[in-house]
Amino acid sequence: MNKNILLAISSGLLLGLPFCIPSFFFLIFFAWLPLLWLEENTIDHHNPYFLFNYTFLSFFIWNTLAYWWVGEAQVIGVIFILLINSLLLALIFWLVSRTRKSLKISILFPFLIIWLGFEYFATWWDLAWPWLNLGNAFASSPKWIQWYEFTGTRGGSLWIILINYSLFKIYKRSKDLQYRQIIPLLLLLGLPLLWSSIKMNAKTESSGSKSFALIQPNLDPYTEKFVPENEERLFADFLNTADSICSVQHRDFLFGPETTVLQSIDESHPNQSTYYSQLLDLKKKYPNTNILLGVHSNIGSKAFNSALFLSDSITPHFYHKTKLVPLFERVPFDKYLRFLKDYSIEIGGYKGTYCDENDTDYFSSDSVAIIPVVCFESVFGDYCAQRVPKIPGFLCMITNDGWWKSTPGYQHHFNFSRIRAIESRRAYIRVANNGISAHISAKGTIIAKTSWWEKAVLTGKLNLLKKHTFYSQHGDYIGRVCLFIASLLLIFVKIRITTQSKTKR
């Protein structure tokens, strides 16, 4: 087999396995070595797109290992995701190589700036899908990444690239390598791990605690949850479970999963909804229990995937999911191509195109902040952390992971919650319809969790923390800086190449 193909396949496998089998996260430290070697060997190839072709193969393998489970819900959707992401990543690495060739410099600088800039860009454009941000590879290993409270996952991506490049340079010098040349690599690897170890063992100061109960109904999204004939009965089951919990335990918070109420609630006239009225009756019966759960809601013709919060029996509070899943919950670029609005992809008989307008960052009750996170939003660290206020509180995620069945998809999605807890240094409550519901500490450790595909109730006490991390205050500053510099760098390179071409003529 062609040596270049072997290198491309090797990198694809090493990049993909940490996102498919979480315990293989350490492979990410070696994943770029074959591609870096391939890039160096082909930098002067007469075909300028030679590298692009091989990197596309590598990134297609990476994406396939990371996303194949999306095909459980939508075959067309997973094909789009695999092709678009692979092409984009191949383009980015090709631009990295073209930039370093044009400027005649080491690949490290353009690799860091352009790749990290693209990772940030991939969190806010209409095809936002930051699942494969390199720093996410450590999602299952919170003991390694306690320093994410300063950098977020972008710091992890920076760490991975630096270590891969250092190993690549050591490999190139292997014939005349001196031991002292390994010291920078050992420091680069060891210092973040040392900080994490110290932070994991440090005491966490709490501003009090609150009791909670969450309900995991475990309804199959394909055969139960989104069947209209079942809606009334299933909601009655939820209310009965909630009533049995509150009548005995008197919890401060009661949580239900995403889309507990399917029939849309008119936010201007919520009392017109019989489901809302029943929730209000439950709230009146247990006035000291705050209720947060997922609903469908609307304001006029605008439909939302929402979190509903009842802290009193007078005013409902709604939070609208802002980070919508491209293709499935919203057609990309529909603001500019209006005719696409009605072409979202169907999942398991359910189809919806939502609006992303939102003016709520968090809910508040008795000086406690509850930061709602709806499903896919848990992949966006910058968005979640910057909504955390400087008052005691916690994050609450509502989700429905049953679309992906028993695949790595729901497991990796669960682990993202652990990163979000570290970045914001807040306790994290995860409420799933079917998946894994959990109580996660501010250090990303699992205090309690439910089993997969099991109807369950989880109760406990969560600590209220008020620390405002550097990352919560400043967001993804690494990504923003890199995107700005990368834009200038690519413009400069384009002008330089154009000028050189005219000069040669």
Buried (B, 14 or more C-beta within 10 A) or exposed (E): EEEBEEBBBBBBBBBBBBBBBBEBBEBBBBBBBBBBBBBBEBBEEEEEEBBBBBBBBBBBBBBBBBBBBBBBBBEEBBEBBBEBBBBBBBBBBBBBBBBBBBBEEEBBBBBBBBBBBBBBBBBBEEBBBBBBBBBBBBBBBBBBBBBBBBBBBBBBBBBBBBBBBBBBBBEEEEEEEEEEEEEEBEEBBEEBBEBBEEBBEEEEEBBEBBBBBBBBBBBBBBEBBBBEEBBEEBBEBBBEBBBEBBEEBEBBBBBBBBBBBBBBBBBEEBEEBEBBEBBBEBBEEBEEBBBBBBBBBBBEEEBBBBBBBBBEEEEBBBBBBBBBBBBBBBBBEBEEEEEBEEEBBEBBEBBBBBBBEBEBBBBBBEEBBBBBBBBBBBBBBBBBBBBBBEBBBBBBBBBBBBBBBEBBBBBBBBBBBBBBBBBBBBBBBBBBBBBBBBBBBBBBEBBEBBEBBEBBBBBBBBBBBBBBBBBBEBBBBBBBBBBEBBBEBBEEBEEEBEEEEEEEE
